[in-house]
Amino acid sequence: MKPPLLTIACTLAIIASVHGELVSNGDFKEQPPGTTVQLLVPDGGVDTMTFPDWRLYSDPVAGTPVAAAFTATAVGDAAAGTTAIRLDVDNTNSAPENWGMDNSNAKIPVESGKDYSLSFDAALVSGNLTGNHDLLVVVDEWDSDSKWLAGTYIGFPIVEKSSQPFSIPKWTPKNPDTVQISILFRPRVANGEAASMTLTNIRFGISDPKY
């Protein structure tokens, strides 16, 4: 079982144009605008059906409350190619950070020793997502039995209201037994606050040799 996220290994923001293959439903065009799921107090919950290949969750930690609300909504114009998912976190009840969106139900195969890149587009809608309360991105490594092996934790400050490209231009599996990965996105909203952001164009693939 994957242990709880207690520490951040590093905090880094890289803005770049990095090409890779669009991950499954990485542009959220499979859902019409307005599609939404909301996980509320007191129990939070897990949703794997509303946005295919993405798991949305808000779980209590050791008897503490979940966030007041964690909401995901499809936004944009699919015909114009401007679709995205909007993530809203209401943490006005000061819950521990244990919410997020990941594709652990649609893991991506990788090979040990190869270099990969991850990129996505994101924009701030409201609130603050900087400093210790940014967008946490985690690349989790799994073996062939779906046992968690390792994770890479990187924070990206999201400050612009227009969509901007972000990337991890070079990532290599830490564990030789890693055969698949999942990607987690968590807006780390401060206690007593709320924030909202959009996310789209999530891509993962072999890294550009120049990195």
Buried (B, 14 or more C-beta within 10 A) or exposed (E): EBEEBEEBEEBEBBEEEBEBEBBEBBBBBBBEBEBBBBBBBEEBBEBBEBBEBBBBBBBBEEEEBBBBBBBBBBBBEBEEEBBBBBBBBBBBBEBBBBBBBBBBEBBBEBEEEEBBBBBBBBBBBEBBBBEEBBBBBBBBBBBEEEEBBBBBBBBBBBEEEEBBBBBBBBBEBEEEBBBBBBBBBBBBBBEEBBBBBBBBBBBBBBBBEEE
